[in-house]
Amino acid sequence: MASHTVTTSAGIKMPRFIYGTAWKKDRTTELVVKAVLNGFRGIDTACQPKHYQEDLVGQALVTLQKEHNISRESLFIQTKFTSIDGQDPQKIPYDRNAPLQDQVSSTIIC
Ligand SMILES: NC(=O)c1ccc[n+]([C@@H]2O[C@H](COP(=O)([O-])OP(=O)(O)OC[C@H]3O[C@@H](n4cnc5c(N)ncnc54)[C@H](OP(=O)(O)O)[C@@H]3O)[C@@H](O)[C@H]2O)c1
């Protein structure tokens, strides 16, 4: 039987199937919890409020830990940096005037 994970050239083990959270809007928390309870161990999100509710993915992680004893460490979460051109001008999740390096590092924790 094929492995459920692959190991990247950087040595990171990641699931072959990842649950995507774009366009889930205010159902994001509920749907991420449901996806994990049904077997997903990888979640895709992005610091791009135009398409993703990354904060609600975080809420799902809290619910999974508190209510289902599924730890953050058992899940693979990937996020992405989106440059200004791909952001909704009304919801840019970082300081548009900051140096690129700072925009990227604030994406990691947004
Ligand atoms: N599109 C992008 O540019 C992009 C970029 C980066 C990352 N992603 C990631 O990839 C994920 C998927 O994006 P996508 O562009 O492939 O989305 P998509 O074109 O909307 O495809 C979603 C797929 O999920 C199926 N689906 C939706 N609800 C379902 C349900 N309840 N049960 C079974 N199947 C269901 C849809 O089936 P039907 O066609 O039958 O409705 C469709 O095949 C995103 O959530 C995001 O995390 C996308």
The ligand as an SDF file (V2000), in Angstrom:
LIG
                    3D

 48 52  0  0  0  0  0  0  0  0999 V2000
   -7.1500   27.7670   -7.3550 N   0  0  0  0  0  0  0  0  0  0  0  0
   -6.0120   28.3180   -6.9090 C   0  0  0  0  0  0  0  0  0  0  0  0
   -5.4700   29.2760   -7.4850 O   0  0  0  0  0  0  0  0  0  0  0  0
   -5.3200   27.7740   -5.6800 C   0  0  0  0  0  0  0  0  0  0  0  0
   -4.0860   28.2920   -5.3890 C   0  0  0  0  0  0  0  0  0  0  0  0
   -3.4190   27.8240   -4.2880 C   0  0  0  0  0  0  0  0  0  0  0  0
   -3.9930   26.8680   -3.4950 C   0  0  0  0  0  0  0  0  0  0  0  0
   -5.2290   26.3680   -3.7790 N   0  0  0  0  0  0  0  0  0  0  0  0
   -5.7540   25.3690   -2.8430 C   0  0  0  0  0  0  0  0  0  0  0  0
   -6.3910   24.3050   -3.5320 O   0  0  0  0  0  0  0  0  0  0  0  0
   -7.7060   24.1310   -2.9870 C   0  0  0  0  0  0  0  0  0  0  0  0
   -8.6180   23.6910   -4.0850 C   0  0  0  0  0  0  0  0  0  0  0  0
   -8.6150   24.7110   -5.0590 O   0  0  0  0  0  0  0  0  0  0  0  0
   -9.2680   24.4850   -6.4680 P   0  0  0  0  0  0  0  0  0  0  0  0
   -8.9190   25.6630   -7.2950 O   0  0  0  0  0  0  0  0  0  0  0  0
   -8.9300   23.1080   -6.9450 O   0  0  0  0  0  0  0  0  0  0  0  0
  -10.8230   24.5410   -6.0600 O   0  0  0  0  0  0  0  0  0  0  0  0
  -12.0590   24.1980   -6.9570 P   0  0  0  0  0  0  0  0  0  0  0  0
  -11.7230   24.3740   -8.3990 O   0  0  0  0  0  0  0  0  0  0  0  0
  -13.2110   24.9460   -6.3600 O   0  0  0  0  0  0  0  0  0  0  0  0
  -12.2400   22.6310   -6.7360 O   0  0  0  0  0  0  0  0  0  0  0  0
  -12.7660   22.1570   -5.5590 C   0  0  0  0  0  0  0  0  0  0  0  0
  -13.0530   20.6690   -5.7740 C   0  0  0  0  0  0  0  0  0  0  0  0
  -13.6300   20.1380   -4.5810 O   0  0  0  0  0  0  0  0  0  0  0  0
  -14.8320   19.4900   -4.9200 C   0  0  0  0  0  0  0  0  0  0  0  0
  -15.7640   19.6290   -3.8060 N   0  0  0  0  0  0  0  0  0  0  0  0
  -16.2420   20.7520   -3.2660 C   0  0  0  0  0  0  0  0  0  0  0  0
  -17.0720   20.4750   -2.2530 N   0  0  0  0  0  0  0  0  0  0  0  0
  -17.0990   19.1320   -2.1610 C   0  0  0  0  0  0  0  0  0  0  0  0
  -17.7740   18.2170   -1.3030 C   0  0  0  0  0  0  0  0  0  0  0  0
  -18.5860   18.6490   -0.3300 N   0  0  0  0  0  0  0  0  0  0  0  0
  -17.5570   16.9040   -1.4780 N   0  0  0  0  0  0  0  0  0  0  0  0
  -16.7510   16.4520   -2.4560 C   0  0  0  0  0  0  0  0  0  0  0  0
  -16.0750   17.2840   -3.2960 N   0  0  0  0  0  0  0  0  0  0  0  0
  -16.2470   18.5970   -3.1510 C   0  0  0  0  0  0  0  0  0  0  0  0
  -15.3400   20.1810   -6.1500 C   0  0  0  0  0  0  0  0  0  0  0  0
  -16.1950   19.3370   -6.8500 O   0  0  0  0  0  0  0  0  0  0  0  0
  -17.2570   19.9260   -7.9210 P   0  0  0  0  0  0  0  0  0  0  0  0
  -16.4710   20.4630   -9.0610 O   0  0  0  0  0  0  0  0  0  0  0  0
  -18.0910   18.7290   -8.2570 O   0  0  0  0  0  0  0  0  0  0  0  0
  -18.0270   21.0050   -7.2040 O   0  0  0  0  0  0  0  0  0  0  0  0
  -14.0380   20.4290   -6.9070 C   0  0  0  0  0  0  0  0  0  0  0  0
  -13.6210   19.2890   -7.6310 O   0  0  0  0  0  0  0  0  0  0  0  0
   -8.0940   25.4780   -2.3590 C   0  0  0  0  0  0  0  0  0  0  0  0
   -9.0110   25.3510   -1.2950 O   0  0  0  0  0  0  0  0  0  0  0  0
   -6.7790   25.9920   -1.8840 C   0  0  0  0  0  0  0  0  0  0  0  0
   -6.5160   25.5250   -0.5630 O   0  0  0  0  0  0  0  0  0  0  0  0
   -5.8870   26.8000   -4.8570 C   0  0  0  0  0  0  0  0  0  0  0  0
  1  2  1  0
  2  3  2  0
  2  4  1  0
  4  5  1  0
  4 48  2  0
  5  6  2  0
  6  7  1  0
  7  8  2  0
  8  9  1  0
  8 48  1  0
  9 10  1  0
  9 46  1  0
 10 11  1  0
 11 12  1  0
 11 44  1  0
 12 13  1  0
 13 14  1  0
 14 15  2  0
 14 16  1  0
 14 17  1  0
 17 18  1  0
 18 19  2  0
 18 20  1  0
 18 21  1  0
 21 22  1  0
 22 23  1  0
 23 24  1  0
 23 42  1  0
 24 25  1  0
 25 26  1  0
 25 36  1  0
 26 27  1  0
 26 35  1  0
 27 28  2  0
 28 29  1  0
 29 30  1  0
 29 35  2  0
 30 31  1  0
 30 32  2  0
 32 33  1  0
 33 34  2  0
 34 35  1  0
 36 37  1  0
 36 42  1  0
 37 38  1  0
 38 39  2  0
 38 40  1  0
 38 41  1  0
 42 43  1  0
 44 45  1  0
 44 46  1  0
 46 47  1  0
M  CHG  2   8   1  16  -1
M  END
$$$$
